Amino acid sequence: MGVLVLLIIASLIVALGFLFAFLWSVRSGQYEDEYTPSVRMLFEDENTGLEEKENK
């Protein structure tokens, strides 16, 4: 029975940790940009000159 209480307390601590991390990420603006990730694959990468060196 003591192990069950210990596991419940440990799971509550872990759950509160995840809740704190989620609230911190929302308040710091991690989820503000909703448009760019959906179209990022449509943008072309800038030419760094690496392709030109590989073709020579």
Buried (B, 14 or more C-beta within 10 A) or exposed (E): EEEEEEEEEEEEEEEEEEEEEEEEEEEEEEEEEEEEEEEEEEEEEEEEEEEEEEEE
